[in-house]
Amino acid sequence: MNKKFHDIFEATRYLQAQEGEHITSIGTLSRALDLSVDEIAEAIETVGETLVGIVRAGRTITGLFIRVQ
């Protein structure tokens, strides 16, 4: 797995584990990680996958749907 891709997911899990911190959109995630939405998508595409959707539990992002190319 690409390091940047891995770091994004680890950082997302860490942020969501913090009390009161809920990631509710890719925009929120990009601000929290100080990465652009394009950088997040590029990190995913670098490992040969495409972002196709978001998994949510209520308003909180719990995962990303990706498609292997």
CHARMM internal coordinates of N, CA and C (Angstrom, degrees):
IC EDIT
DIST 1 N 1 CA 1.4514
DIST 1 CA 1 C 1.5292
ANGL 1 N 1 CA 1 C 108.92
DIST 1 C 2 N 1.3118
ANGL 1 CA 1 C 2 N 116.01
DIHE 1 N 1 CA 1 C 2 N 136.54
DIST 2 N 2 CA 1.4539
ANGL 1 C 2 N 2 CA 123.97
DIHE 1 CA 1 C 2 N 2 CA 177.66
DIST 2 CA 2 C 1.5319
ANGL 2 N 2 CA 2 C 109.62
DIHE 1 C 2 N 2 CA 2 C -58.23
DIST 2 C 3 N 1.3505
ANGL 2 CA 2 C 3 N 116.74
DIHE 2 N 2 CA 2 C 3 N 135.34
DIST 3 N 3 CA 1.4657
ANGL 2 C 3 N 3 CA 120.56
DIHE 2 CA 2 C 3 N 3 CA -176.07
DIST 3 CA 3 C 1.5276
ANGL 3 N 3 CA 3 C 112.31
DIHE 2 C 3 N 3 CA 3 C -59.96
DIST 3 C 4 N 1.3284
ANGL 3 CA 3 C 4 N 117.57
DIHE 3 N 3 CA 3 C 4 N -44.33
DIST 4 N 4 CA 1.4675
ANGL 3 C 4 N 4 CA 119.75
DIHE 3 CA 3 C 4 N 4 CA -178.72
DIST 4 CA 4 C 1.5317
ANGL 4 N 4 CA 4 C 110.13
DIHE 3 C 4 N 4 CA 4 C -63.38
DIST 4 C 5 N 1.3240
ANGL 4 CA 4 C 5 N 116.54
DIHE 4 N 4 CA 4 C 5 N -42.14
DIST 5 N 5 CA 1.4635
ANGL 4 C 5 N 5 CA 122.78
DIHE 4 CA 4 C 5 N 5 CA 177.34
DIST 5 CA 5 C 1.5308
ANGL 5 N 5 CA 5 C 109.14
DIHE 4 C 5 N 5 CA 5 C -57.65
DIST 5 C 6 N 1.3269
ANGL 5 CA 5 C 6 N 116.16
DIHE 5 N 5 CA 5 C 6 N -48.82
DIST 6 N 6 CA 1.4657
ANGL 5 C 6 N 6 CA 122.02
DIHE 5 CA 5 C 6 N 6 CA 179.60
DIST 6 CA 6 C 1.5333
ANGL 6 N 6 CA 6 C 110.46
DIHE 5 C 6 N 6 CA 6 C -61.40
DIST 6 C 7 N 1.3338
ANGL 6 CA 6 C 7 N 116.87
DIHE 6 N 6 CA 6 C 7 N -44.79
DIST 7 N 7 CA 1.4604
ANGL 6 C 7 N 7 CA 121.12
DIHE 6 CA 6 C 7 N 7 CA -178.87
DIST 7 CA 7 C 1.5211
ANGL 7 N 7 CA 7 C 112.04
DIHE 6 C 7 N 7 CA 7 C -61.24
DIST 7 C 8 N 1.3378
ANGL 7 CA 7 C 8 N 117.04
DIHE 7 N 7 CA 7 C 8 N -38.86
DIST 8 N 8 CA 1.4640
ANGL 7 C 8 N 8 CA 121.12
DIHE 7 CA 7 C 8 N 8 CA 179.00
DIST 8 CA 8 C 1.5242
ANGL 8 N 8 CA 8 C 110.21
DIHE 7 C 8 N 8 CA 8 C -61.36
DIST 8 C 9 N 1.3217
ANGL 8 CA 8 C 9 N 116.66
DIHE 8 N 8 CA 8 C 9 N -45.80
DIST 9 N 9 CA 1.4602
ANGL 8 C 9 N 9 CA 119.57
DIHE 8 CA 8 C 9 N 9 CA -178.79
DIST 9 CA 9 C 1.5240
ANGL 9 N 9 CA 9 C 111.92
DIHE 8 C 9 N 9 CA 9 C -69.93
DIST 9 C 10 N 1.3405
ANGL 9 CA 9 C 10 N 117.50
DIHE 9 N 9 CA 9 C 10 N -38.60
DIST 10 N 10 CA 1.4631
ANGL 9 C 10 N 10 CA 120.02
DIHE 9 CA 9 C 10 N 10 CA 177.43
DIST 10 CA 10 C 1.5255
ANGL 10 N 10 CA 10 C 110.37
DIHE 9 C 10 N 10 CA 10 C -64.65
DIST 10 C 11 N 1.3210
ANGL 10 CA 10 C 11 N 116.98
DIHE 10 N 10 CA 10 C 11 N -42.48
DIST 11 N 11 CA 1.4615
ANGL 10 C 11 N 11 CA 120.75
DIHE 10 CA 10 C 11 N 11 CA 179.48
DIST 11 CA 11 C 1.5254
ANGL 11 N 11 CA 11 C 110.66
DIHE 10 C 11 N 11 CA 11 C -65.04
DIST 11 C 12 N 1.3232
ANGL 11 CA 11 C 12 N 116.74
DIHE 11 N 11 CA 11 C 12 N -38.41
DIST 12 N 12 CA 1.4691
ANGL 11 C 12 N 12 CA 120.90
DIHE 11 CA 11 C 12 N 12 CA 178.23
DIST 12 CA 12 C 1.5247
ANGL 12 N 12 CA 12 C 110.10
DIHE 11 C 12 N 12 CA 12 C -62.65
DIST 12 C 13 N 1.3192
ANGL 12 CA 12 C 13 N 116.10
DIHE 12 N 12 CA 12 C 13 N -45.79
DIST 13 N 13 CA 1.4724
ANGL 12 C 13 N 13 CA 119.87
DIHE 12 CA 12 C 13 N 13 CA 179.18
DIST 13 CA 13 C 1.5231
ANGL 13 N 13 CA 13 C 110.72
DIHE 12 C 13 N 13 CA 13 C -62.14
DIST 13 C 14 N 1.3312
ANGL 13 CA 13 C 14 N 116.49
DIHE 13 N 13 CA 13 C 14 N -41.09
DIST 14 N 14 CA 1.4611
ANGL 13 C 14 N 14 CA 120.78
DIHE 13 CA 13 C 14 N 14 CA 179.34
DIST 14 CA 14 C 1.5311
ANGL 14 N 14 CA 14 C 110.62
DIHE 13 C 14 N 14 CA 14 C -63.11
DIST 14 C 15 N 1.3386
ANGL 14 CA 14 C 15 N 116.37
DIHE 14 N 14 CA 14 C 15 N -48.10
DIST 15 N 15 CA 1.4668
ANGL 14 C 15 N 15 CA 120.39
DIHE 14 CA 14 C 15 N 15 CA -179.50
DIST 15 CA 15 C 1.5206
ANGL 15 N 15 CA 15 C 111.29
DIHE 14 C 15 N 15 CA 15 C -59.64
DIST 15 C 16 N 1.3241
ANGL 15 CA 15 C 16 N 117.18
DIHE 15 N 15 CA 15 C 16 N -41.01
DIST 16 N 16 CA 1.4596
ANGL 15 C 16 N 16 CA 121.16
DIHE 15 CA 15 C 16 N 16 CA -178.15
DIST 16 CA 16 C 1.5201
ANGL 16 N 16 CA 16 C 111.82
DIHE 15 C 16 N 16 CA 16 C -72.24
DIST 16 C 17 N 1.3360
ANGL 16 CA 16 C 17 N 117.17
DIHE 16 N 16 CA 16 C 17 N -21.56
DIST 17 N 17 CA 1.4576
ANGL 16 C 17 N 17 CA 120.68
DIHE 16 CA 16 C 17 N 17 CA 178.84
DIST 17 CA 17 C 1.5336
ANGL 17 N 17 CA 17 C 111.39
DIHE 16 C 17 N 17 CA 17 C -78.79
DIST 17 C 18 N 1.3223
ANGL 17 CA 17 C 18 N 117.08
DIHE 17 N 17 CA 17 C 18 N -19.66
DIST 18 N 18 CA 1.4592
ANGL 17 C 18 N 18 CA 121.16
DIHE 17 CA 17 C 18 N 18 CA -179.78
DIST 18 CA 18 C 1.5260
ANGL 18 N 18 CA 18 C 109.43
DIHE 17 C 18 N 18 CA 18 C -73.67
DIST 18 C 19 N 1.3025
ANGL 18 CA 18 C 19 N 115.78
DIHE 18 N 18 CA 18 C 19 N 137.73
DIST 19 N 19 CA 1.4638
ANGL 18 C 19 N 19 CA 119.92
DIHE 18 CA 18 C 19 N 19 CA -178.48
DIST 19 CA 19 C 1.5295
ANGL 19 N 19 CA 19 C 111.08
DIHE 18 C 19 N 19 CA 19 C -58.98
DIST 19 C 20 N 1.3124
ANGL 19 CA 19 C 20 N 115.96
DIHE 19 N 19 CA 19 C 20 N 127.03
DIST 20 N 20 CA 1.4526
ANGL 19 C 20 N 20 CA 121.44
DIHE 19 CA 19 C 20 N 20 CA 177.02
DIST 20 CA 20 C 1.5160
ANGL 20 N 20 CA 20 C 114.82
DIHE 19 C 20 N 20 CA 20 C 81.09
DIST 20 C 21 N 1.3121
ANGL 20 CA 20 C 21 N 118.36
DIHE 20 N 20 CA 20 C 21 N -0.94
DIST 21 N 21 CA 1.4676
ANGL 20 C 21 N 21 CA 120.27
DIHE 20 CA 20 C 21 N 21 CA -179.54
DIST 21 CA 21 C 1.5161
ANGL 21 N 21 CA 21 C 108.86
DIHE 20 C 21 N 21 CA 21 C -98.56
DIST 21 C 22 N 1.3253
ANGL 21 CA 21 C 22 N 116.37
DIHE 21 N 21 CA 21 C 22 N 112.33
DIST 22 N 22 CA 1.4558
ANGL 21 C 22 N 22 CA 120.71
DIHE 21 CA 21 C 22 N 22 CA -179.81
DIST 22 CA 22 C 1.5158
ANGL 22 N 22 CA 22 C 109.30
DIHE 21 C 22 N 22 CA 22 C -124.78
DIST 22 C 23 N 1.3093
ANGL 22 CA 22 C 23 N 116.61
DIHE 22 N 22 CA 22 C 23 N 126.31
DIST 23 N 23 CA 1.4536
ANGL 22 C 23 N 23 CA 122.12
DIHE 22 CA 22 C 23 N 23 CA 177.30
DIST 23 CA 23 C 1.5226
ANGL 23 N 23 CA 23 C 106.43
DIHE 22 C 23 N 23 CA 23 C -89.72
DIST 23 C 24 N 1.3342
ANGL 23 CA 23 C 24 N 117.23
DIHE 23 N 23 CA 23 C 24 N 114.48
DIST 24 N 24 CA 1.4596
ANGL 23 C 24 N 24 CA 120.11
DIHE 23 CA 23 C 24 N 24 CA -173.60
DIST 24 CA 24 C 1.5168
ANGL 24 N 24 CA 24 C 113.61
DIHE 23 C 24 N 24 CA 24 C -112.99
DIST 24 C 25 N 1.3184
ANGL 24 CA 24 C 25 N 117.47
DIHE 24 N 24 CA 24 C 25 N -3.41
DIST 25 N 25 CA 1.4616
ANGL 24 C 25 N 25 CA 120.08
DIHE 24 CA 24 C 25 N 25 CA 177.85
DIST 25 CA 25 C 1.5198
ANGL 25 N 25 CA 25 C 109.15
DIHE 24 C 25 N 25 CA 25 C -160.39
DIST 25 C 26 N 1.3215
ANGL 25 CA 25 C 26 N 115.66
DIHE 25 N 25 CA 25 C 26 N 163.17
DIST 26 N 26 CA 1.4606
ANGL 25 C 26 N 26 CA 119.34
DIHE 25 CA 25 C 26 N 26 CA 174.98
DIST 26 CA 26 C 1.5304
ANGL 26 N 26 CA 26 C 109.41
DIHE 25 C 26 N 26 CA 26 C -62.29
DIST 26 C 27 N 1.3332
ANGL 26 CA 26 C 27 N 116.79
DIHE 26 N 26 CA 26 C 27 N -33.61
DIST 27 N 27 CA 1.4657
ANGL 26 C 27 N 27 CA 120.40
DIHE 26 CA 26 C 27 N 27 CA 176.63
DIST 27 CA 27 C 1.5188
ANGL 27 N 27 CA 27 C 111.90
DIHE 26 C 27 N 27 CA 27 C -61.32
DIST 27 C 28 N 1.3399
ANGL 27 CA 27 C 28 N 116.41
DIHE 27 N 27 CA 27 C 28 N -44.02
DIST 28 N 28 CA 1.4623
ANGL 27 C 28 N 28 CA 120.93
DIHE 27 CA 27 C 28 N 28 CA 177.23
DIST 28 CA 28 C 1.5170
ANGL 28 N 28 CA 28 C 110.37
DIHE 27 C 28 N 28 CA 28 C -63.06
DIST 28 C 29 N 1.3174
ANGL 28 CA 28 C 29 N 115.99
DIHE 28 N 28 CA 28 C 29 N -43.01
DIST 29 N 29 CA 1.4601
ANGL 28 C 29 N 29 CA 120.75
DIHE 28 CA 28 C 29 N 29 CA 178.68
DIST 29 CA 29 C 1.5223
ANGL 29 N 29 CA 29 C 110.46
DIHE 28 C 29 N 29 CA 29 C -61.49
DIST 29 C 30 N 1.3200
ANGL 29 CA 29 C 30 N 117.33
DIHE 29 N 29 CA 29 C 30 N -43.87
DIST 30 N 30 CA 1.4627
ANGL 29 C 30 N 30 CA 119.80
DIHE 29 CA 29 C 30 N 30 CA -178.20
DIST 30 CA 30 C 1.5286
ANGL 30 N 30 CA 30 C 110.69
DIHE 29 C 30 N 30 CA 30 C -64.48
DIST 30 C 31 N 1.3254
ANGL 30 CA 30 C 31 N 117.49
DIHE 30 N 30 CA 30 C 31 N -38.70
DIST 31 N 31 CA 1.4701
ANGL 30 C 31 N 31 CA 120.02
DIHE 30 CA 30 C 31 N 31 CA 177.58
DIST 31 CA 31 C 1.5237
ANGL 31 N 31 CA 31 C 110.82
DIHE 30 C 31 N 31 CA 31 C -68.32
DIST 31 C 32 N 1.3289
ANGL 31 CA 31 C 32 N 116.98
DIHE 31 N 31 CA 31 C 32 N -42.60
DIST 32 N 32 CA 1.4642
ANGL 31 C 32 N 32 CA 120.90
DIHE 31 CA 31 C 32 N 32 CA -178.63
DIST 32 CA 32 C 1.5237
ANGL 32 N 32 CA 32 C 111.79
DIHE 31 C 32 N 32 CA 32 C -63.25
DIST 32 C 33 N 1.3333
ANGL 32 CA 32 C 33 N 116.40
DIHE 32 N 32 CA 32 C 33 N -36.12
DIST 33 N 33 CA 1.4651
ANGL 32 C 33 N 33 CA 120.94
DIHE 32 CA 32 C 33 N 33 CA -178.25
DIST 33 CA 33 C 1.5204
ANGL 33 N 33 CA 33 C 112.19
DIHE 32 C 33 N 33 CA 33 C -95.31
DIST 33 C 34 N 1.3408
ANGL 33 CA 33 C 34 N 116.98
DIHE 33 N 33 CA 33 C 34 N -2.70
DIST 34 N 34 CA 1.4621
ANGL 33 C 34 N 34 CA 122.62
DIHE 33 CA 33 C 34 N 34 CA -176.33
DIST 34 CA 34 C 1.5259
ANGL 34 N 34 CA 34 C 111.09
DIHE 33 C 34 N 34 CA 34 C 55.52
DIST 34 C 35 N 1.3303
ANGL 34 CA 34 C 35 N 115.04
DIHE 34 N 34 CA 34 C 35 N 43.51
DIST 35 N 35 CA 1.4637
ANGL 34 C 35 N 35 CA 122.54
DIHE 34 CA 34 C 35 N 35 CA 175.43
DIST 35 CA 35 C 1.5213
ANGL 35 N 35 CA 35 C 107.48
DIHE 34 C 35 N 35 CA 35 C -127.51
DIST 35 C 36 N 1.3179
ANGL 35 CA 35 C 36 N 116.58
DIHE 35 N 35 CA 35 C 36 N 148.01
DIST 36 N 36 CA 1.4628
ANGL 35 C 36 N 36 CA 118.90
DIHE 35 CA 35 C 36 N 36 CA 175.90
DIST 36 CA 36 C 1.5263
ANGL 36 N 36 CA 36 C 109.21
DIHE 35 C 36 N 36 CA 36 C -75.86
DIST 36 C 37 N 1.3241
ANGL 36 CA 36 C 37 N 115.67
DIHE 36 N 36 CA 36 C 37 N 159.35
DIST 37 N 37 CA 1.4623
ANGL 36 C 37 N 37 CA 120.40
DIHE 36 CA 36 C 37 N 37 CA 175.49
DIST 37 CA 37 C 1.5275
ANGL 37 N 37 CA 37 C 108.97
DIHE 36 C 37 N 37 CA 37 C -57.69
DIST 37 C 38 N 1.3289
ANGL 37 CA 37 C 38 N 116.45
DIHE 37 N 37 CA 37 C 38 N -39.09
DIST 38 N 38 CA 1.4673
ANGL 37 C 38 N 38 CA 120.69
DIHE 37 CA 37 C 38 N 38 CA 177.99
DIST 38 CA 38 C 1.5225
ANGL 38 N 38 CA 38 C 111.67
DIHE 37 C 38 N 38 CA 38 C -61.56
DIST 38 C 39 N 1.3433
ANGL 38 CA 38 C 39 N 117.23
DIHE 38 N 38 CA 38 C 39 N -39.71
DIST 39 N 39 CA 1.4681
ANGL 38 C 39 N 39 CA 120.16
DIHE 38 CA 38 C 39 N 39 CA 178.97
DIST 39 CA 39 C 1.5276
ANGL 39 N 39 CA 39 C 110.98
DIHE 38 C 39 N 39 CA 39 C -65.40
DIST 39 C 40 N 1.3218
ANGL 39 CA 39 C 40 N 116.74
DIHE 39 N 39 CA 39 C 40 N -38.23
DIST 40 N 40 CA 1.4657
ANGL 39 C 40 N 40 CA 120.46
DIHE 39 CA 39 C 40 N 40 CA 177.67
DIST 40 CA 40 C 1.5255
ANGL 40 N 40 CA 40 C 109.57
DIHE 39 C 40 N 40 CA 40 C -64.97
DIST 40 C 41 N 1.3332
ANGL 40 CA 40 C 41 N 116.60
DIHE 40 N 40 CA 40 C 41 N -47.26
DIST 41 N 41 CA 1.4685
ANGL 40 C 41 N 41 CA 120.76
DIHE 40 CA 40 C 41 N 41 CA 178.49
DIST 41 CA 41 C 1.5234
ANGL 41 N 41 CA 41 C 110.75
DIHE 40 C 41 N 41 CA 41 C -62.32
DIST 41 C 42 N 1.3352
ANGL 41 CA 41 C 42 N 117.16
DIHE 41 N 41 CA 41 C 42 N -40.54
DIST 42 N 42 CA 1.4698
ANGL 41 C 42 N 42 CA 121.12
DIHE 41 CA 41 C 42 N 42 CA 179.90
DIST 42 CA 42 C 1.5258
ANGL 42 N 42 CA 42 C 111.12
DIHE 41 C 42 N 42 CA 42 C -63.21
DIST 42 C 43 N 1.3341
ANGL 42 CA 42 C 43 N 117.01
DIHE 42 N 42 CA 42 C 43 N -40.47
DIST 43 N 43 CA 1.4645
ANGL 42 C 43 N 43 CA 120.43
DIHE 42 CA 42 C 43 N 43 CA 178.64
DIST 43 CA 43 C 1.5238
ANGL 43 N 43 CA 43 C 110.46
DIHE 42 C 43 N 43 CA 43 C -62.15
DIST 43 C 44 N 1.3306
ANGL 43 CA 43 C 44 N 116.23
DIHE 43 N 43 CA 43 C 44 N -38.95
DIST 44 N 44 CA 1.4633
ANGL 43 C 44 N 44 CA 120.49
DIHE 43 CA 43 C 44 N 44 CA 178.21
DIST 44 CA 44 C 1.5258
ANGL 44 N 44 CA 44 C 110.04
DIHE 43 C 44 N 44 CA 44 C -68.78
DIST 44 C 45 N 1.3303
ANGL 44 CA 44 C 45 N 116.74
DIHE 44 N 44 CA 44 C 45 N -45.55
DIST 45 N 45 CA 1.4641
ANGL 44 C 45 N 45 CA 120.77
DIHE 44 CA 44 C 45 N 45 CA -179.12
DIST 45 CA 45 C 1.5237
ANGL 45 N 45 CA 45 C 112.14
DIHE 44 C 45 N 45 CA 45 C -65.24
DIST 45 C 46 N 1.3385
ANGL 45 CA 45 C 46 N 116.74
DIHE 45 N 45 CA 45 C 46 N -28.68
DIST 46 N 46 CA 1.4621
ANGL 45 C 46 N 46 CA 121.16
DIHE 45 CA 45 C 46 N 46 CA 178.86
DIST 46 CA 46 C 1.5240
ANGL 46 N 46 CA 46 C 111.57
DIHE 45 C 46 N 46 CA 46 C -60.04
DIST 46 C 47 N 1.3237
ANGL 46 CA 46 C 47 N 117.04
DIHE 46 N 46 CA 46 C 47 N -30.90
DIST 47 N 47 CA 1.4615
ANGL 46 C 47 N 47 CA 119.97
DIHE 46 CA 46 C 47 N 47 CA 178.66
DIST 47 CA 47 C 1.5277
ANGL 47 N 47 CA 47 C 111.11
DIHE 46 C 47 N 47 CA 47 C -93.54
DIST 47 C 48 N 1.3323
ANGL 47 CA 47 C 48 N 116.18
DIHE 47 N 47 CA 47 C 48 N 17.66
DIST 48 N 48 CA 1.4635
ANGL 47 C 48 N 48 CA 120.82
DIHE 47 CA 47 C 48 N 48 CA 173.52
DIST 48 CA 48 C 1.5105
ANGL 48 N 48 CA 48 C 114.67
DIHE 47 C 48 N 48 CA 48 C 78.69
DIST 48 C 49 N 1.3220
ANGL 48 CA 48 C 49 N 116.79
DIHE 48 N 48 CA 48 C 49 N 26.54
DIST 49 N 49 CA 1.4484
ANGL 48 C 49 N 49 CA 120.96
DIHE 48 CA 48 C 49 N 49 CA -178.82
DIST 49 CA 49 C 1.5208
ANGL 49 N 49 CA 49 C 109.29
DIHE 48 C 49 N 49 CA 49 C -130.24
DIST 49 C 50 N 1.3150
ANGL 49 CA 49 C 50 N 116.84
DIHE 49 N 49 CA 49 C 50 N 158.59
DIST 50 N 50 CA 1.4612
ANGL 49 C 50 N 50 CA 121.74
DIHE 49 CA 49 C 50 N 50 CA -179.40
DIST 50 CA 50 C 1.5211
ANGL 50 N 50 CA 50 C 109.52
DIHE 49 C 50 N 50 CA 50 C -123.48
DIST 50 C 51 N 1.3215
ANGL 50 CA 50 C 51 N 115.79
DIHE 50 N 50 CA 50 C 51 N 134.55
DIST 51 N 51 CA 1.4575
ANGL 50 C 51 N 51 CA 120.56
DIHE 50 CA 50 C 51 N 51 CA 176.23
DIST 51 CA 51 C 1.5226
ANGL 51 N 51 CA 51 C 109.00
DIHE 50 C 51 N 51 CA 51 C -70.53
DIST 51 C 52 N 1.3258
ANGL 51 CA 51 C 52 N 116.93
DIHE 51 N 51 CA 51 C 52 N 122.23
DIST 52 N 52 CA 1.4653
ANGL 51 C 52 N 52 CA 119.90
DIHE 51 CA 51 C 52 N 52 CA -178.69
DIST 52 CA 52 C 1.5283
ANGL 52 N 52 CA 52 C 113.13
DIHE 51 C 52 N 52 CA 52 C -121.94
DIST 52 C 53 N 1.3138
ANGL 52 CA 52 C 53 N 117.19
DIHE 52 N 52 CA 52 C 53 N -6.74
DIST 53 N 53 CA 1.4539
ANGL 52 C 53 N 53 CA 118.23
DIHE 52 CA 52 C 53 N 53 CA 179.37
DIST 53 CA 53 C 1.5107
ANGL 53 N 53 CA 53 C 111.56
DIHE 52 C 53 N 53 CA 53 C 179.03
DIST 53 C 54 N 1.3086
ANGL 53 CA 53 C 54 N 114.73
DIHE 53 N 53 CA 53 C 54 N 176.36
DIST 54 N 54 CA 1.4563
ANGL 53 C 54 N 54 CA 121.95
DIHE 53 CA 53 C 54 N 54 CA -176.34
DIST 54 CA 54 C 1.5244
ANGL 54 N 54 CA 54 C 108.86
DIHE 53 C 54 N 54 CA 54 C -125.70
DIST 54 C 55 N 1.3249
ANGL 54 CA 54 C 55 N 116.62
DIHE 54 N 54 CA 54 C 55 N 135.02
DIST 55 N 55 CA 1.4650
ANGL 54 C 55 N 55 CA 122.04
DIHE 54 CA 54 C 55 N 55 CA 175.87
DIST 55 CA 55 C 1.5250
ANGL 55 N 55 CA 55 C 107.02
DIHE 54 C 55 N 55 CA 55 C -93.87
DIST 55 C 56 N 1.3122
ANGL 55 CA 55 C 56 N 116.60
DIHE 55 N 55 CA 55 C 56 N 128.93
DIST 56 N 56 CA 1.4624
ANGL 55 C 56 N 56 CA 120.13
DIHE 55 CA 55 C 56 N 56 CA -178.33
DIST 56 CA 56 C 1.5239
ANGL 56 N 56 CA 56 C 111.69
DIHE 55 C 56 N 56 CA 56 C -125.34
DIST 56 C 57 N 1.3197
ANGL 56 CA 56 C 57 N 114.67
DIHE 56 N 56 CA 56 C 57 N 149.55
DIST 57 N 57 CA 1.4601
ANGL 56 C 57 N 57 CA 122.49
DIHE 56 CA 56 C 57 N 57 CA 167.42
DIST 57 CA 57 C 1.5205
ANGL 57 N 57 CA 57 C 103.54
DIHE 56 C 57 N 57 CA 57 C -119.45
DIST 57 C 58 N 1.3081
ANGL 57 CA 57 C 58 N 116.39
DIHE 57 N 57 CA 57 C 58 N 101.09
DIST 58 N 58 CA 1.4649
ANGL 57 C 58 N 58 CA 119.26
DIHE 57 CA 57 C 58 N 58 CA -171.04
DIST 58 CA 58 C 1.5161
ANGL 58 N 58 CA 58 C 108.47
DIHE 57 C 58 N 58 CA 58 C 67.33
DIST 58 C 59 N 1.3355
ANGL 58 CA 58 C 59 N 116.75
DIHE 58 N 58 CA 58 C 59 N -122.48
DIST 59 N 59 CA 1.4607
ANGL 58 C 59 N 59 CA 120.66
DIHE 58 CA 58 C 59 N 59 CA 179.60
DIST 59 CA 59 C 1.5268
ANGL 59 N 59 CA 59 C 112.49
DIHE 58 C 59 N 59 CA 59 C -98.83
DIST 59 C 60 N 1.3145
ANGL 59 CA 59 C 60 N 117.99
DIHE 59 N 59 CA 59 C 60 N -2.31
DIST 60 N 60 CA 1.4618
ANGL 59 C 60 N 60 CA 121.00
DIHE 59 CA 59 C 60 N 60 CA -175.68
DIST 60 CA 60 C 1.5234
ANGL 60 N 60 CA 60 C 111.34
DIHE 59 C 60 N 60 CA 60 C -95.14
DIST 60 C 61 N 1.3167
ANGL 60 CA 60 C 61 N 116.33
DIHE 60 N 60 CA 60 C 61 N 131.65
DIST 61 N 61 CA 1.4637
ANGL 60 C 61 N 61 CA 120.69
DIHE 60 CA 60 C 61 N 61 CA 175.88
DIST 61 CA 61 C 1.5243
ANGL 61 N 61 CA 61 C 108.52
DIHE 60 C 61 N 61 CA 61 C -71.05
DIST 61 C 62 N 1.3150
ANGL 61 CA 61 C 62 N 116.45
DIHE 61 N 61 CA 61 C 62 N 127.30
DIST 62 N 62 CA 1.4615
ANGL 61 C 62 N 62 CA 120.75
DIHE 61 CA 61 C 62 N 62 CA 177.73
DIST 62 CA 62 C 1.5175
ANGL 62 N 62 CA 62 C 111.75
DIHE 61 C 62 N 62 CA 62 C -113.49
DIST 62 C 63 N 1.3169
ANGL 62 CA 62 C 63 N 116.39
DIHE 62 N 62 CA 62 C 63 N -9.13
DIST 63 N 63 CA 1.4587
ANGL 62 C 63 N 63 CA 119.28
DIHE 62 CA 62 C 63 N 63 CA 178.71
DIST 63 CA 63 C 1.5126
ANGL 63 N 63 CA 63 C 110.28
DIHE 62 C 63 N 63 CA 63 C -178.46
DIST 63 C 64 N 1.3033
ANGL 63 CA 63 C 64 N 115.43
DIHE 63 N 63 CA 63 C 64 N 174.52
DIST 64 N 64 CA 1.4571
ANGL 63 C 64 N 64 CA 121.98
DIHE 63 CA 63 C 64 N 64 CA 179.14
DIST 64 CA 64 C 1.5137
ANGL 64 N 64 CA 64 C 108.96
DIHE 63 C 64 N 64 CA 64 C -124.76
DIST 64 C 65 N 1.3212
ANGL 64 CA 64 C 65 N 116.80
DIHE 64 N 64 CA 64 C 65 N 135.77
DIST 65 N 65 CA 1.4622
ANGL 64 C 65 N 65 CA 120.38
DIHE 64 CA 64 C 65 N 65 CA 172.36
DIST 65 CA 65 C 1.5215
ANGL 65 N 65 CA 65 C 107.67
DIHE 64 C 65 N 65 CA 65 C -80.24
DIST 65 C 66 N 1.3064
ANGL 65 CA 65 C 66 N 116.78
DIHE 65 N 65 CA 65 C 66 N 127.78
DIST 66 N 66 CA 1.4566
ANGL 65 C 66 N 66 CA 120.77
DIHE 65 CA 65 C 66 N 66 CA 176.76
DIST 66 CA 66 C 1.5135
ANGL 66 N 66 CA 66 C 109.39
DIHE 65 C 66 N 66 CA 66 C -127.74
DIST 66 C 67 N 1.3129
ANGL 66 CA 66 C 67 N 116.06
DIHE 66 N 66 CA 66 C 67 N 150.86
DIST 67 N 67 CA 1.4604
ANGL 66 C 67 N 67 CA 121.34
DIHE 66 CA 66 C 67 N 67 CA 179.74
DIST 67 CA 67 C 1.5164
ANGL 67 N 67 CA 67 C 107.98
DIHE 66 C 67 N 67 CA 67 C -117.10
DIST 67 C 68 N 1.3271
ANGL 67 CA 67 C 68 N 116.46
DIHE 67 N 67 CA 67 C 68 N 126.24
DIST 68 N 68 CA 1.4592
ANGL 67 C 68 N 68 CA 121.29
DIHE 67 CA 67 C 68 N 68 CA 175.97
DIST 68 CA 68 C 1.5184
ANGL 68 N 68 CA 68 C 107.80
DIHE 67 C 68 N 68 CA 68 C -72.69
DIST 68 C 69 N 1.3156
ANGL 68 CA 68 C 69 N 116.03
DIHE 68 N 68 CA 68 C 69 N 131.84
DIST 69 N 69 CA 1.4650
ANGL 68 C 69 N 69 CA 120.44
DIHE 68 CA 68 C 69 N 69 CA -177.63
DIST 69 CA 69 C 1.5077
ANGL 69 N 69 CA 69 C 111.12
DIHE 68 C 69 N 69 CA 69 C -88.27
END
COOR INIT
IC SEED 1 N 1 CA 1 C
IC BUILD
